[in-house]
């Protein structure tokens, strides 16, 4: 409350608003760039949907690897070469 009494709270809010406006301008520029490169919103939505599906499938795969690792008494990482997987995937 004391910060608001001397105006610093209001100054902080103005700074936050300015930063948000700058970020919005930057994002608008990125959107314009993508549109000028031929990207379309519906394509991006389809891509996002496919990424969600990929992540769901990957989660199931990780769960299965984890269960198999427990059954075999090894770490999940030790199973990666057997299934020709990259640890960084």
Secondary structure, DSSP 8 states (H G I E B T S, - for coil): -HHHHTTHHHHHHHHHHHHHHHHHHHHHHHHHHHHHTT--HHHHHHHHHHHHHHHHHHHHHHHHHHHHHHHHTS-HHHHTGGGT--TT-
